[in-house]
Amino acid sequence: MKEEIKKVAERHGLITTFVANGGLRPSRDPQIRTVIVPSGPDEADDWIVDNIMQNDIAVTADIPLAQRVVAKGALVLKPNGKVFSPDNIGMAVAMRDLKHDLRETGAITTHNPTFSGRDRSQFLSAMDTTVRRCLKAITREKS
C-alpha cells in the first residue's frame, strides 16, 4: 500500500511516515519519513501510538494497533479501504478474538481473504476521502 499512500499524500502535499523494524528503504522525497525502530514485539506499534496525533491517519490491518490509534483520536484505514472508528473498533476487536479462538479450536481454518484490485481501488478512494476529512477538521480547529 506504500505506493497508494504516497500517491494520495503527494496529491494533498502531506508528510508521510512509514514505520517498521527493518526492510524499508529511505526515500529521497522530503515529504516521506522513514522510521526504523528496534527489533522486537510491538516496537513499531508503540512508536506509532506514541507519535500519532488527533486527525492523523494510520493504515494498518492490525486490529490491536488500530484500537490504540483510534483511542488517540486518529483515523485508521485498513488496506482494503474500510475505516476503523470509535463506533466500530470494539466489534472489530471482538470479531478478531472470536476468529482467533475458532482457529485455535480448528473450527475455522481460513485466515483473511486475498487482496484484490477492487480492494486497492477502494483503499485509494477511502484514503482520499479520509485525507479530505482530516484536512477539513484541522482547518475548522484553526478557525
TORPA-510202 format. One record per residue: x, y, z of N, C-alpha, C in turn; residue number from 0; chain. Coordinates in nm, 4 decimals. Layout:
     n_east    n_north       n_up    ca_east   ca_north      ca_up     c_east    c_north       c_up   resi   chain
          X          Y          Z          X          Y          Z          X          Y          Z    NUM       A
...
END
This chain:
     n_east    n_north       n_up    ca_east   ca_north      ca_up     c_east    c_north       c_up   resi   chain
     0.0807    -0.1192     0.0000     0.0000     0.0000     0.0000     0.0855     0.1262     0.0000      0       A
     0.2171     0.1105     0.0107     0.3026     0.2288     0.0196     0.2863     0.3220    -0.1005      1       A
     0.2819     0.2639    -0.2189     0.2706     0.3491    -0.3383     0.1377     0.4235    -0.3407      2       A
     0.0310     0.3579    -0.3006    -0.1001     0.4222    -0.2976    -0.1024     0.5342    -0.1939      3       A
    -0.0426     0.5086    -0.0792    -0.0367     0.6103     0.0260     0.0426     0.7305    -0.0234      4       A
     0.1585     0.7047    -0.0852     0.2413     0.8140    -0.1380     0.1646     0.8954    -0.2409      5       A
     0.0914     0.8285    -0.3273     0.0167     0.8954    -0.4334    -0.0851     0.9937    -0.3749      6       A
    -0.1625     0.9487    -0.2782    -0.2646     1.0351    -0.2173    -0.1978     1.1471    -0.1373      7       A
    -0.0948     1.1138    -0.0610    -0.0258     1.2146     0.0198     0.0364     1.3225    -0.0682      8       A
     0.0957     1.2819    -0.1778     0.1572     1.3779    -0.2694     0.0518     1.4725    -0.3281      9       A
    -0.0619     1.4171    -0.3627    -0.1711     1.4981    -0.4185    -0.2139     1.6084    -0.3218     10       A
    -0.2061     1.5790    -0.1922    -0.2511     1.6744    -0.0905    -0.1356     1.7467    -0.0216     11       A
    -0.0120     1.7187    -0.0631     0.1043     1.7845    -0.0046     0.1303     1.7471     0.1402     12       A
     0.1068     1.6224     0.1750     0.1203     1.5771     0.3129     0.2530     1.5066     0.3375     13       A
     0.3005     1.5175     0.4599     0.4170     1.4406     0.5029     0.3670     1.3020     0.5413     14       A
     0.4383     1.2022     0.4966     0.4008     1.0631     0.5218     0.5132     0.9942     0.5968     15       A
     0.4777     0.9166     0.6988     0.5767     0.8450     0.7777     0.5498     0.6955     0.7671     16       A
     0.6525     0.6205     0.7284     0.6463     0.4755     0.7264     0.7305     0.4250     0.8430     17       A
     0.6743     0.3338     0.9209     0.7403     0.2835     1.0408     0.7537     0.1318     1.0305     18       A
     0.8728     0.0817     1.0588     0.8956    -0.0635     1.0579     1.0220    -0.0935     1.1372     19       A
     1.0436    -0.2213     1.1645     1.1675    -0.2590     1.2325     1.2723    -0.3085     1.1329     20       A
     1.2533    -0.2766     1.0090     1.3509    -0.3098     0.9056     1.2828    -0.3284     0.7722     21       A
     1.3638    -0.3380     0.6685     1.3105    -0.3660     0.5366     1.2581    -0.2448     0.4611     22       A
     1.2728    -0.1261     0.5173     1.2284    -0.0053     0.4467     1.3500     0.0693     0.3944     23       A
     1.3419     0.1105     0.2706     1.4479     0.1935     0.2149     1.4123     0.3398     0.2374     24       A
     1.5079     0.4184     0.2832     1.4800     0.5618     0.2989     1.4460     0.6238     0.1638     25       A
     1.3599     0.7225     0.1670     1.3187     0.7909     0.0443     1.3955     0.9215     0.0302     26       A
     1.4185     0.9614    -0.0911     1.4815     1.0918    -0.1175     1.3780     1.2035    -0.1165     27       A
     1.2522     1.1653    -0.1184     1.1431     1.2620    -0.1169     1.1358     1.3252     0.0221     28       A
     1.1461     1.4590     0.0326     1.1426     1.5238     0.1642     1.0073     1.5107     0.2354     29       A
     0.9039     1.4702     0.1636     0.7715     1.4540     0.2242     0.7525     1.3140     0.2837     30       A
     0.8511     1.2260     0.2627     0.8432     1.0882     0.3115     0.9446     1.0692     0.4238     31       A
     0.8950     1.0320     0.5406     0.9819     0.9994     0.6548     0.9839     0.8477     0.6703     32       A
     1.1019     0.7940     0.6991     1.1160     0.6525     0.7256     1.1696     0.6382     0.8677     33       A
     1.0969     0.5647     0.9503     1.1381     0.5425     1.0887     1.1638     0.3935     1.1061     34       A
     1.2863     0.3609     1.1439     1.3230     0.2230     1.1725     1.3332     0.2108     1.3249     35       A
     1.2537     0.1233     1.3807     1.2516     0.1034     1.5255     1.3312    -0.0220     1.5601     36       A
     1.3679    -0.0368     1.6872     1.4386    -0.1600     1.7255     1.3525    -0.2831     1.6985     37       A
     1.4203    -0.3939     1.6776     1.3503    -0.5201     1.6561     1.2868    -0.5635     1.7876     38       A
     1.1683    -0.6154     1.7796     1.1019    -0.6628     1.8995     0.9519    -0.6522     1.8855     39       A
     0.8806    -0.7258     1.9684     0.7352    -0.7251     1.9578     0.6780    -0.5867     1.9870     40       A
     0.5926    -0.5419     1.8987     0.5174    -0.4169     1.9145     0.6021    -0.2898     1.9170     41       A
     0.7291    -0.2958     1.8806     0.8117    -0.1748     1.8788     0.7564    -0.0717     1.7795     42       A
     0.7220    -0.1169     1.6594     0.6667    -0.0241     1.5604     0.5310     0.0275     1.6071     43       A
     0.4481    -0.0613     1.6593     0.3165    -0.0206     1.7094     0.3312     0.0843     1.8191     44       A
     0.4236     0.0595     1.9126     0.4436     0.1535     2.0231     0.4902     0.2891     1.9721     45       A
     0.5806     0.2887     1.8731     0.6278     0.4157     1.8170     0.5108     0.4912     1.7537     46       A
     0.4304     0.4201     1.6785     0.3154     0.4837     1.6128     0.2226     0.5442     1.7175     47       A
     0.1854     0.4686     1.8176     0.0930     0.5172     1.9204     0.1531     0.6357     1.9962     48       A
     0.2822     0.6308     2.0235     0.3471     0.7399     2.0960     0.3551     0.8677     2.0130     49       A
     0.3541     0.8560     1.8812     0.3779     0.9724     1.7955     0.2570     1.0185     1.7153     50       A
     0.1534     0.9389     1.7088     0.0372     0.9770     1.6288    -0.0445     1.0823     1.7032     51       A
    -0.1082     1.1682     1.6273    -0.1867     1.2755     1.6867    -0.3287     1.2731     1.6315     52       A
    -0.4154     1.3452     1.6992    -0.5533     1.3564     1.6530    -0.5527     1.4066     1.5084     53       A
    -0.6404     1.3503     1.4285    -0.6548     1.3817     1.2861    -0.5397     1.3331     1.1991     54       A
    -0.4470     1.2548     1.2543    -0.3506     1.1843     1.1710    -0.4216     1.0605     1.1177     55       A
    -0.3619     0.9979     1.0184    -0.4193     0.8780     0.9588    -0.3169     0.7652     0.9662     56       A
    -0.3606     0.6507     1.0138    -0.2766     0.5313     1.0142    -0.3391     0.4298     0.9199     57       A
    -0.2552     0.3539     0.8539    -0.3017     0.2459     0.7672    -0.2476     0.1166     0.8253     58       A
    -0.3390     0.0286     0.8656    -0.2982    -0.0988     0.9230    -0.4132    -0.1974     0.9198     59       A
    -0.3784    -0.3244     0.9125    -0.4770    -0.4310     0.9276    -0.4686    -0.4899     1.0684     60       A
    -0.3762    -0.4397     1.1489    -0.3534    -0.4873     1.2850    -0.4598    -0.4261     1.3773     61       A
    -0.5545    -0.5062     1.4192    -0.6686    -0.4550     1.4959    -0.6281    -0.4024     1.6337     62       A
    -0.5401    -0.4712     1.7087    -0.4984    -0.4118     1.8364    -0.4296    -0.2751     1.8183     63       A
    -0.3482    -0.2616     1.7143    -0.2876    -0.1312     1.6861    -0.3960    -0.0310     1.6496     64       A
    -0.4886    -0.0704     1.5655    -0.5978     0.0197     1.5268    -0.6734     0.0684     1.6499     65       A
    -0.6993    -0.0208     1.7441    -0.7708     0.0168     1.8659    -0.6938     0.1235     1.9439     66       A
    -0.5632     0.1068     1.9549    -0.4810     0.2035     2.0272    -0.4765     0.3379     1.9560     67       A
    -0.4706     0.3347     1.8235    -0.4640     0.4579     1.7445    -0.5973     0.5326     1.7492     68       A
    -0.7073     0.4596     1.7370    -0.8402     0.5221     1.7450    -0.8569     0.5902     1.8806     69       A
    -0.8061     0.5278     1.9862    -0.8160     0.5862     2.1199    -0.7415     0.7189     2.1303     70       A
    -0.6434     0.7405     2.0436    -0.5676     0.8656     2.0426    -0.6352     0.9736     1.9571     71       A
    -0.7468     0.9396     1.8930    -0.8182     1.0378     1.8122    -0.7740     1.0435     1.6676     72       A
    -0.6941     0.9463     1.6275    -0.6510     0.9402     1.4878    -0.7482     0.8515     1.4109     73       A
    -0.7383     0.8582     1.2803    -0.8227     0.7765     1.1941    -0.7415     0.6581     1.1433     74       A
    -0.8086     0.5462     1.1245    -0.7394     0.4251     1.0808    -0.8106     0.3651     0.9613     75       A
    -0.7328     0.3368     0.8587    -0.7824     0.2677     0.7400    -0.7173     0.1316     0.7301     76       A
    -0.7978     0.0322     0.6943    -0.7428    -0.0987     0.6603    -0.6947    -0.0914     0.5151     77       A
    -0.6052    -0.1787     0.4751    -0.5593    -0.1779     0.3362    -0.6701    -0.1987     0.2329     78       A
    -0.7861    -0.2499     0.2742    -0.8968    -0.2648     0.1792    -0.9887    -0.1424     0.1768     79       A
    -0.9524    -0.0376     0.2516    -1.0283     0.0864     0.2498    -1.1326     0.0984     0.3598     80       A
    -1.1545    -0.0064     0.4357    -1.2506     0.0031     0.5458    -1.1905     0.0877     0.6570     81       A
    -1.2767     0.1622     0.7246    -1.2330     0.2545     0.8281    -1.2606     0.1959     0.9660     82       A
    -1.1611     0.2035     1.0528    -1.1826     0.1730     1.1942    -1.2129     0.3052     1.2629     83       A
    -1.3174     0.3069     1.3450    -1.3570     0.4280     1.4148    -1.3978     0.3922     1.5570     84       A
    -1.4225     0.4928     1.6422    -1.4717     0.4618     1.7769    -1.6031     0.3822     1.7728     85       A
    -1.6800     0.3990     1.6657    -1.8083     0.3295     1.6543    -1.7954     0.1808     1.6220     86       A
    -1.6854     0.1402     1.5565    -1.6769     0.0001     1.5150    -1.5539    -0.0753     1.5648     87       A
    -1.4631    -0.0084     1.6336    -1.3398    -0.0769     1.6738    -1.3669    -0.1856     1.7773     88       A
    -1.4629    -0.1642     1.8664    -1.4957    -0.2658     1.9664    -1.5417    -0.3952     1.9017     89       A
    -1.6277    -0.3838     1.8025    -1.6759    -0.5021     1.7310    -1.5619    -0.5687     1.6540     90       A
    -1.4736    -0.4895     1.5958    -1.3599    -0.5458     1.5222    -1.2696    -0.6260     1.6163     91       A
    -1.2460    -0.5744     1.7363    -1.1637    -0.6449     1.8345    -1.2325    -0.7747     1.8757     92       A
    -1.3623    -0.7681     1.9020    -1.4373    -0.8876     1.9434    -1.4348    -0.9942     1.8337     93       A
    -1.4537    -0.9534     1.7084    -1.4508    -1.0496     1.5968    -1.3115    -1.1091     1.5800     94       A
    -1.2081    -1.0277     1.5961    -1.0704    -1.0780     1.5868    -1.0478    -1.1850     1.6923     95       A
    -1.0886    -1.1553     1.8156    -1.0696    -1.2505     1.9246    -1.1492    -1.3789     1.9007     96       A
    -1.2727    -1.3653     1.8530    -1.3554    -1.4824     1.8238    -1.2910    -1.5679     1.7157     97       A
    -1.2464    -1.5055     1.6080    -1.1830    -1.5811     1.4992    -1.0553    -1.6491     1.5466     98       A
    -0.9800    -1.5804     1.6314    -0.8579    -1.6403     1.6869    -0.8934    -1.7667     1.7659     99       A
    -0.9946    -1.7571     1.8506    -1.0377    -1.8729     1.9297    -1.0877    -1.9867     1.8399    100       A
    -1.1639    -1.9529     1.7373    -1.2158    -2.0553     1.6461    -1.1034    -2.1233     1.5677    101       A
    -1.0009    -2.0460     1.5293    -0.8865    -2.1064     1.4598    -0.8104    -2.2002     1.5538    102       A
    -0.7958    -2.1588     1.6797    -0.7249    -2.2431     1.7768    -0.7955    -2.3762     1.8005    103       A
    -0.9286    -2.3752     1.7950    -1.0034    -2.4992     1.8173    -1.0195    -2.5801     1.6893    104       A
    -0.9797    -2.5219     1.5762    -0.9926    -2.5903     1.4483    -1.1294    -2.5740     1.3845    105       A
    -1.2159    -2.4933     1.4461    -1.3496    -2.4723     1.3906    -1.3434    -2.3984     1.2574    106       A
    -1.2450    -2.3117     1.2416    -1.2207    -2.2495     1.1113    -1.0718    -2.2632     1.0812    107       A
    -1.0404    -2.2763     0.9557    -0.9007    -2.2948     0.9171    -0.8520    -2.1864     0.8225    108       A
    -0.9404    -2.1001     0.7786    -0.9004    -1.9951     0.6857    -0.8625    -1.8696     0.7621    109       A
    -0.7855    -1.7879     0.6961    -0.7471    -1.6581     0.7518    -0.8151    -1.5513     0.6669    110       A
    -0.7480    -1.4416     0.6465    -0.8075    -1.3308     0.5721    -0.8168    -1.3630     0.4234    111       A
    -0.9186    -1.3061     0.3556    -0.9276    -1.3263     0.2106    -0.8112    -1.2578     0.1391    112       A
    -0.7845    -1.3011     0.0169    -0.6750    -1.2418    -0.0591    -0.7073    -1.0977    -0.0950    113       A
    -0.6029    -1.0211    -0.1169    -0.6146    -0.8799    -0.1512    -0.6403    -0.8680    -0.3009    114       A
    -0.7417    -0.7905    -0.3385    -0.7804    -0.7819    -0.4796    -0.7599    -0.6406    -0.5346    115       A
    -0.7710    -0.6297    -0.6658    -0.7659    -0.4992    -0.7311    -0.8785    -0.4092    -0.6827    116       A
    -0.9926    -0.4697    -0.6553    -1.1057    -0.3926    -0.6027    -1.0709    -0.3339    -0.4656    117       A
    -1.0018    -0.4136    -0.3819    -0.9580    -0.3639    -0.2511    -0.8659    -0.2429    -0.2675    118       A
    -0.7746    -0.2519    -0.3630    -0.6802    -0.1423    -0.3886    -0.7552    -0.0161    -0.4299    119       A
    -0.8518    -0.0316    -0.5171    -0.9326     0.0819    -0.5625    -1.0124     0.1418    -0.4474    120       A
    -1.0722     0.0563    -0.3656    -1.1482     0.1044    -0.2502    -1.0569     0.1766    -0.1514    121       A
    -0.9354     0.1252    -0.1365    -0.8407     0.1899    -0.0464    -0.8077     0.3304    -0.0950    122       A
    -0.7747     0.3432    -0.2229    -0.7404     0.4754    -0.2774    -0.8541     0.5751    -0.2567    123       A
    -0.9750     0.5329    -0.2833    -1.0908     0.6205    -0.2647    -1.1090     0.6569    -0.1176    124       A
    -1.1012     0.5575    -0.0296    -1.1183     0.5823     0.1131    -1.0057     0.6692     0.1681    125       A
    -0.8842     0.6477     0.1209    -0.7707     0.7279     0.1671    -0.7901     0.8737     0.1284    126       A
    -0.8306     0.8974     0.0053    -0.8522     1.0342    -0.0394    -0.9647     1.1002     0.0414    127       A
    -1.0734     1.0299     0.0620    -1.1859     1.0832     0.1405    -1.1429     1.1126     0.2836    128       A
    -1.0664     1.0227     0.3429    -1.0210     1.0396     0.4806    -0.9254     1.1573     0.4930    129       A
    -0.8354     1.1722     0.3977    -0.7433     1.2866     0.3988    -0.8230     1.4161     0.3915    130       A
    -0.9192     1.4237     0.3016    -1.0002     1.5454     0.2894    -1.0742     1.5749     0.4202    131       A
    -1.1265     1.4704     0.4822    -1.1980     1.4865     0.6092    -1.1049     1.5400     0.7180    132       A
    -0.9840     1.4866     0.7248    -0.8863     1.5323     0.8247    -0.8448     1.6758     0.7993    133       A
    -0.8192     1.7083     0.6752    -0.7786     1.8454     0.6427    -0.8894     1.9443     0.6775    134       A
    -1.0122     1.9058     0.6526    -1.1272     1.9909     0.6878    -1.1366     2.0092     0.8394    135       A
    -1.1178     1.9021     0.9147    -1.1221     1.9088     1.0608    -1.0116     1.9983     1.1145    136       A
    -0.8928     1.9872     1.0584    -0.7805     2.0695     1.1011    -0.8084     2.2159     1.0716    137       A
    -0.8636     2.2441     0.9550    -0.8970     2.3823     0.9181    -0.9999     2.4391     1.0159    138       A
    -1.1006     2.3588     1.0518    -1.2027     2.4048     1.1497    -1.1388     2.4339     1.2840    139       A
    -1.0447     2.3490     1.3268    -0.9810     2.3674     1.4563    -0.9006     2.4958     1.4600    140       A
    -0.8397     2.5336     1.3486    -0.7584     2.6546     1.3423    -0.8438     2.7813     1.3397    141       A
    -0.9692     2.7675     1.2978    -1.0571     2.8855     1.2863    -1.1086     2.9319     1.4198    142       A
END
